[in-house]
């Protein structure tokens, strides 16, 4: 066998080997698929809270949050807060403002609401109408 034929045969075998290797790697690695779509983040609502809470301000909560969730996010109510006036199981809407009122003087001293026809005059003198 001549040197040229041997060299040609060697190159043909090398080319066939390379071709075979490419085909095998193509079969082993199928075409890449499109990446799975990322789940969208849950929509958020912005609500502000003021009054008798530990940290008043604006909070971003998931849609469907309750007034109680907003109060919890604000650190809870202070000891002077009138929790009876707050409906904690109401749903919040975007850009809603909640105010937590202070207990009345009479509730703070433990006697309930002010009697009817009671007026407060500065500096907090109690005057009852007769």
MODELLER restraints for C-alpha pairs under 7 A, 6 or more apart:
rsr = mdl.restraints
at = mdl.atoms
rsr.add(forms.Gaussian(group=physical.xy_distance, feature=features.Distance(at['CA:42:A'], at['CA:62:A']), mean=6.53, stdev=0.5))
rsr.add(forms.Gaussian(group=physical.xy_distance, feature=features.Distance(at['CA:43:A'], at['CA:62:A']), mean=6.03, stdev=0.5))
rsr.add(forms.Gaussian(group=physical.xy_distance, feature=features.Distance(at['CA:43:A'], at['CA:63:A']), mean=5.80, stdev=0.5))
rsr.add(forms.Gaussian(group=physical.xy_distance, feature=features.Distance(at['CA:44:A'], at['CA:60:A']), mean=6.04, stdev=0.5))
rsr.add(forms.Gaussian(group=physical.xy_distance, feature=features.Distance(at['CA:44:A'], at['CA:61:A']), mean=5.37, stdev=0.5))
rsr.add(forms.Gaussian(group=physical.xy_distance, feature=features.Distance(at['CA:44:A'], at['CA:62:A']), mean=4.42, stdev=0.5))
rsr.add(forms.Gaussian(group=physical.xy_distance, feature=features.Distance(at['CA:44:A'], at['CA:63:A']), mean=5.31, stdev=0.5))
rsr.add(forms.Gaussian(group=physical.xy_distance, feature=features.Distance(at['CA:45:A'], at['CA:60:A']), mean=5.49, stdev=0.5))
rsr.add(forms.Gaussian(group=physical.xy_distance, feature=features.Distance(at['CA:45:A'], at['CA:61:A']), mean=5.41, stdev=0.5))
rsr.add(forms.Gaussian(group=physical.xy_distance, feature=features.Distance(at['CA:45:A'], at['CA:62:A']), mean=6.06, stdev=0.5))
rsr.add(forms.Gaussian(group=physical.xy_distance, feature=features.Distance(at['CA:45:A'], at['CA:63:A']), mean=5.71, stdev=0.5))
rsr.add(forms.Gaussian(group=physical.xy_distance, feature=features.Distance(at['CA:45:A'], at['CA:93:A']), mean=6.94, stdev=0.5))
rsr.add(forms.Gaussian(group=physical.xy_distance, feature=features.Distance(at['CA:45:A'], at['CA:94:A']), mean=4.63, stdev=0.5))
rsr.add(forms.Gaussian(group=physical.xy_distance, feature=features.Distance(at['CA:45:A'], at['CA:95:A']), mean=6.90, stdev=0.5))
rsr.add(forms.Gaussian(group=physical.xy_distance, feature=features.Distance(at['CA:46:A'], at['CA:58:A']), mean=6.63, stdev=0.5))
rsr.add(forms.Gaussian(group=physical.xy_distance, feature=features.Distance(at['CA:46:A'], at['CA:59:A']), mean=5.70, stdev=0.5))
rsr.add(forms.Gaussian(group=physical.xy_distance, feature=features.Distance(at['CA:46:A'], at['CA:60:A']), mean=4.56, stdev=0.5))
rsr.add(forms.Gaussian(group=physical.xy_distance, feature=features.Distance(at['CA:46:A'], at['CA:61:A']), mean=6.52, stdev=0.5))
rsr.add(forms.Gaussian(group=physical.xy_distance, feature=features.Distance(at['CA:46:A'], at['CA:94:A']), mean=5.39, stdev=0.5))
rsr.add(forms.Gaussian(group=physical.xy_distance, feature=features.Distance(at['CA:46:A'], at['CA:95:A']), mean=5.15, stdev=0.5))
rsr.add(forms.Gaussian(group=physical.xy_distance, feature=features.Distance(at['CA:47:A'], at['CA:58:A']), mean=5.56, stdev=0.5))
rsr.add(forms.Gaussian(group=physical.xy_distance, feature=features.Distance(at['CA:47:A'], at['CA:59:A']), mean=5.48, stdev=0.5))
rsr.add(forms.Gaussian(group=physical.xy_distance, feature=features.Distance(at['CA:47:A'], at['CA:60:A']), mean=6.50, stdev=0.5))
rsr.add(forms.Gaussian(group=physical.xy_distance, feature=features.Distance(at['CA:47:A'], at['CA:94:A']), mean=6.25, stdev=0.5))
rsr.add(forms.Gaussian(group=physical.xy_distance, feature=features.Distance(at['CA:47:A'], at['CA:95:A']), mean=4.90, stdev=0.5))
rsr.add(forms.Gaussian(group=physical.xy_distance, feature=features.Distance(at['CA:47:A'], at['CA:96:A']), mean=4.97, stdev=0.5))
rsr.add(forms.Gaussian(group=physical.xy_distance, feature=features.Distance(at['CA:47:A'], at['CA:97:A']), mean=5.82, stdev=0.5))
rsr.add(forms.Gaussian(group=physical.xy_distance, feature=features.Distance(at['CA:48:A'], at['CA:57:A']), mean=5.43, stdev=0.5))
rsr.add(forms.Gaussian(group=physical.xy_distance, feature=features.Distance(at['CA:48:A'], at['CA:58:A']), mean=4.14, stdev=0.5))
rsr.add(forms.Gaussian(group=physical.xy_distance, feature=features.Distance(at['CA:48:A'], at['CA:59:A']), mean=6.13, stdev=0.5))
rsr.add(forms.Gaussian(group=physical.xy_distance, feature=features.Distance(at['CA:48:A'], at['CA:96:A']), mean=6.46, stdev=0.5))
rsr.add(forms.Gaussian(group=physical.xy_distance, feature=features.Distance(at['CA:48:A'], at['CA:97:A']), mean=4.76, stdev=0.5))
rsr.add(forms.Gaussian(group=physical.xy_distance, feature=features.Distance(at['CA:48:A'], at['CA:98:A']), mean=6.24, stdev=0.5))
rsr.add(forms.Gaussian(group=physical.xy_distance, feature=features.Distance(at['CA:49:A'], at['CA:56:A']), mean=5.37, stdev=0.5))
rsr.add(forms.Gaussian(group=physical.xy_distance, feature=features.Distance(at['CA:49:A'], at['CA:57:A']), mean=5.53, stdev=0.5))
rsr.add(forms.Gaussian(group=physical.xy_distance, feature=features.Distance(at['CA:49:A'], at['CA:58:A']), mean=6.48, stdev=0.5))
rsr.add(forms.Gaussian(group=physical.xy_distance, feature=features.Distance(at['CA:49:A'], at['CA:97:A']), mean=5.77, stdev=0.5))
rsr.add(forms.Gaussian(group=physical.xy_distance, feature=features.Distance(at['CA:49:A'], at['CA:98:A']), mean=4.73, stdev=0.5))
rsr.add(forms.Gaussian(group=physical.xy_distance, feature=features.Distance(at['CA:49:A'], at['CA:99:A']), mean=5.72, stdev=0.5))
rsr.add(forms.Gaussian(group=physical.xy_distance, feature=features.Distance(at['CA:50:A'], at['CA:56:A']), mean=4.85, stdev=0.5))
rsr.add(forms.Gaussian(group=physical.xy_distance, feature=features.Distance(at['CA:50:A'], at['CA:57:A']), mean=6.52, stdev=0.5))
rsr.add(forms.Gaussian(group=physical.xy_distance, feature=features.Distance(at['CA:50:A'], at['CA:98:A']), mean=6.39, stdev=0.5))
rsr.add(forms.Gaussian(group=physical.xy_distance, feature=features.Distance(at['CA:50:A'], at['CA:99:A']), mean=4.83, stdev=0.5))
rsr.add(forms.Gaussian(group=physical.xy_distance, feature=features.Distance(at['CA:50:A'], at['CA:100:A']), mean=6.30, stdev=0.5))
rsr.add(forms.Gaussian(group=physical.xy_distance, feature=features.Distance(at['CA:51:A'], at['CA:99:A']), mean=5.33, stdev=0.5))
rsr.add(forms.Gaussian(group=physical.xy_distance, feature=features.Distance(at['CA:51:A'], at['CA:100:A']), mean=4.79, stdev=0.5))
rsr.add(forms.Gaussian(group=physical.xy_distance, feature=features.Distance(at['CA:51:A'], at['CA:101:A']), mean=5.84, stdev=0.5))
rsr.add(forms.Gaussian(group=physical.xy_distance, feature=features.Distance(at['CA:52:A'], at['CA:77:A']), mean=5.81, stdev=0.5))
rsr.add(forms.Gaussian(group=physical.xy_distance, feature=features.Distance(at['CA:52:A'], at['CA:78:A']), mean=5.46, stdev=0.5))
rsr.add(forms.Gaussian(group=physical.xy_distance, feature=features.Distance(at['CA:52:A'], at['CA:80:A']), mean=6.68, stdev=0.5))
rsr.add(forms.Gaussian(group=physical.xy_distance, feature=features.Distance(at['CA:52:A'], at['CA:81:A']), mean=5.09, stdev=0.5))
rsr.add(forms.Gaussian(group=physical.xy_distance, feature=features.Distance(at['CA:52:A'], at['CA:100:A']), mean=5.32, stdev=0.5))
rsr.add(forms.Gaussian(group=physical.xy_distance, feature=features.Distance(at['CA:52:A'], at['CA:101:A']), mean=6.15, stdev=0.5))
rsr.add(forms.Gaussian(group=physical.xy_distance, feature=features.Distance(at['CA:52:A'], at['CA:102:A']), mean=6.15, stdev=0.5))
rsr.add(forms.Gaussian(group=physical.xy_distance, feature=features.Distance(at['CA:53:A'], at['CA:74:A']), mean=6.43, stdev=0.5))
rsr.add(forms.Gaussian(group=physical.xy_distance, feature=features.Distance(at['CA:53:A'], at['CA:75:A']), mean=6.74, stdev=0.5))
rsr.add(forms.Gaussian(group=physical.xy_distance, feature=features.Distance(at['CA:53:A'], at['CA:76:A']), mean=5.68, stdev=0.5))
rsr.add(forms.Gaussian(group=physical.xy_distance, feature=features.Distance(at['CA:53:A'], at['CA:77:A']), mean=4.23, stdev=0.5))
rsr.add(forms.Gaussian(group=physical.xy_distance, feature=features.Distance(at['CA:53:A'], at['CA:78:A']), mean=5.32, stdev=0.5))
rsr.add(forms.Gaussian(group=physical.xy_distance, feature=features.Distance(at['CA:53:A'], at['CA:100:A']), mean=6.97, stdev=0.5))
rsr.add(forms.Gaussian(group=physical.xy_distance, feature=features.Distance(at['CA:54:A'], at['CA:74:A']), mean=6.16, stdev=0.5))
rsr.add(forms.Gaussian(group=physical.xy_distance, feature=features.Distance(at['CA:54:A'], at['CA:75:A']), mean=5.13, stdev=0.5))
rsr.add(forms.Gaussian(group=physical.xy_distance, feature=features.Distance(at['CA:54:A'], at['CA:76:A']), mean=5.91, stdev=0.5))
rsr.add(forms.Gaussian(group=physical.xy_distance, feature=features.Distance(at['CA:54:A'], at['CA:77:A']), mean=6.05, stdev=0.5))
rsr.add(forms.Gaussian(group=physical.xy_distance, feature=features.Distance(at['CA:54:A'], at['CA:78:A']), mean=6.02, stdev=0.5))
rsr.add(forms.Gaussian(group=physical.xy_distance, feature=features.Distance(at['CA:55:A'], at['CA:74:A']), mean=4.94, stdev=0.5))
rsr.add(forms.Gaussian(group=physical.xy_distance, feature=features.Distance(at['CA:55:A'], at['CA:75:A']), mean=5.93, stdev=0.5))
rsr.add(forms.Gaussian(group=physical.xy_distance, feature=features.Distance(at['CA:56:A'], at['CA:74:A']), mean=6.06, stdev=0.5))
rsr.add(forms.Gaussian(group=physical.xy_distance, feature=features.Distance(at['CA:64:A'], at['CA:91:A']), mean=6.15, stdev=0.5))
rsr.add(forms.Gaussian(group=physical.xy_distance, feature=features.Distance(at['CA:64:A'], at['CA:92:A']), mean=6.70, stdev=0.5))
rsr.add(forms.Gaussian(group=physical.xy_distance, feature=features.Distance(at['CA:65:A'], at['CA:91:A']), mean=5.93, stdev=0.5))
rsr.add(forms.Gaussian(group=physical.xy_distance, feature=features.Distance(at['CA:65:A'], at['CA:92:A']), mean=5.88, stdev=0.5))
rsr.add(forms.Gaussian(group=physical.xy_distance, feature=features.Distance(at['CA:66:A'], at['CA:88:A']), mean=6.61, stdev=0.5))
rsr.add(forms.Gaussian(group=physical.xy_distance, feature=features.Distance(at['CA:66:A'], at['CA:89:A']), mean=5.67, stdev=0.5))
rsr.add(forms.Gaussian(group=physical.xy_distance, feature=features.Distance(at['CA:66:A'], at['CA:90:A']), mean=5.53, stdev=0.5))
rsr.add(forms.Gaussian(group=physical.xy_distance, feature=features.Distance(at['CA:66:A'], at['CA:91:A']), mean=4.47, stdev=0.5))
rsr.add(forms.Gaussian(group=physical.xy_distance, feature=features.Distance(at['CA:66:A'], at['CA:92:A']), mean=5.49, stdev=0.5))
rsr.add(forms.Gaussian(group=physical.xy_distance, feature=features.Distance(at['CA:67:A'], at['CA:88:A']), mean=4.79, stdev=0.5))
rsr.add(forms.Gaussian(group=physical.xy_distance, feature=features.Distance(at['CA:67:A'], at['CA:89:A']), mean=6.13, stdev=0.5))
rsr.add(forms.Gaussian(group=physical.xy_distance, feature=features.Distance(at['CA:67:A'], at['CA:90:A']), mean=5.74, stdev=0.5))
rsr.add(forms.Gaussian(group=physical.xy_distance, feature=features.Distance(at['CA:67:A'], at['CA:91:A']), mean=6.30, stdev=0.5))
rsr.add(forms.Gaussian(group=physical.xy_distance, feature=features.Distance(at['CA:67:A'], at['CA:92:A']), mean=6.07, stdev=0.5))
rsr.add(forms.Gaussian(group=physical.xy_distance, feature=features.Distance(at['CA:68:A'], at['CA:88:A']), mean=4.48, stdev=0.5))
rsr.add(forms.Gaussian(group=physical.xy_distance, feature=features.Distance(at['CA:68:A'], at['CA:89:A']), mean=6.38, stdev=0.5))
rsr.add(forms.Gaussian(group=physical.xy_distance, feature=features.Distance(at['CA:71:A'], at['CA:77:A']), mean=6.87, stdev=0.5))
rsr.add(forms.Gaussian(group=physical.xy_distance, feature=features.Distance(at['CA:80:A'], at['CA:102:A']), mean=5.54, stdev=0.5))
rsr.add(forms.Gaussian(group=physical.xy_distance, feature=features.Distance(at['CA:80:A'], at['CA:103:A']), mean=5.72, stdev=0.5))
rsr.add(forms.Gaussian(group=physical.xy_distance, feature=features.Distance(at['CA:81:A'], at['CA:100:A']), mean=6.48, stdev=0.5))
rsr.add(forms.Gaussian(group=physical.xy_distance, feature=features.Distance(at['CA:81:A'], at['CA:101:A']), mean=5.90, stdev=0.5))
rsr.add(forms.Gaussian(group=physical.xy_distance, feature=features.Distance(at['CA:81:A'], at['CA:102:A']), mean=4.62, stdev=0.5))
rsr.add(forms.Gaussian(group=physical.xy_distance, feature=features.Distance(at['CA:81:A'], at['CA:103:A']), mean=5.58, stdev=0.5))
rsr.add(forms.Gaussian(group=physical.xy_distance, feature=features.Distance(at['CA:82:A'], at['CA:101:A']), mean=5.73, stdev=0.5))
rsr.add(forms.Gaussian(group=physical.xy_distance, feature=features.Distance(at['CA:82:A'], at['CA:102:A']), mean=5.34, stdev=0.5))
rsr.add(forms.Gaussian(group=physical.xy_distance, feature=features.Distance(at['CA:82:A'], at['CA:103:A']), mean=4.56, stdev=0.5))
rsr.add(forms.Gaussian(group=physical.xy_distance, feature=features.Distance(at['CA:86:A'], at['CA:100:A']), mean=6.89, stdev=0.5))
rsr.add(forms.Gaussian(group=physical.xy_distance, feature=features.Distance(at['CA:106:A'], at['CA:112:A']), mean=5.48, stdev=0.5))
rsr.add(forms.Gaussian(group=physical.xy_distance, feature=features.Distance(at['CA:106:A'], at['CA:113:A']), mean=5.60, stdev=0.5))
rsr.add(forms.Gaussian(group=physical.xy_distance, feature=features.Distance(at['CA:106:A'], at['CA:114:A']), mean=5.86, stdev=0.5))
rsr.add(forms.Gaussian(group=physical.xy_distance, feature=features.Distance(at['CA:107:A'], at['CA:113:A']), mean=5.97, stdev=0.5))
rsr.add(forms.Gaussian(group=physical.xy_distance, feature=features.Distance(at['CA:117:A'], at['CA:128:A']), mean=6.36, stdev=0.5))
rsr.add(forms.Gaussian(group=physical.xy_distance, feature=features.Distance(at['CA:117:A'], at['CA:129:A']), mean=5.90, stdev=0.5))
rsr.add(forms.Gaussian(group=physical.xy_distance, feature=features.Distance(at['CA:118:A'], at['CA:127:A']), mean=6.07, stdev=0.5))
rsr.add(forms.Gaussian(group=physical.xy_distance, feature=features.Distance(at['CA:118:A'], at['CA:128:A']), mean=4.97, stdev=0.5))
rsr.add(forms.Gaussian(group=physical.xy_distance, feature=features.Distance(at['CA:118:A'], at['CA:129:A']), mean=6.69, stdev=0.5))
rsr.add(forms.Gaussian(group=physical.xy_distance, feature=features.Distance(at['CA:119:A'], at['CA:126:A']), mean=6.37, stdev=0.5))
rsr.add(forms.Gaussian(group=physical.xy_distance, feature=features.Distance(at['CA:119:A'], at['CA:127:A']), mean=5.73, stdev=0.5))
rsr.add(forms.Gaussian(group=physical.xy_distance, feature=features.Distance(at['CA:119:A'], at['CA:128:A']), mean=6.77, stdev=0.5))
rsr.add(forms.Gaussian(group=physical.xy_distance, feature=features.Distance(at['CA:120:A'], at['CA:126:A']), mean=5.42, stdev=0.5))
rsr.add(forms.Gaussian(group=physical.xy_distance, feature=features.Distance(at['CA:120:A'], at['CA:127:A']), mean=6.70, stdev=0.5))
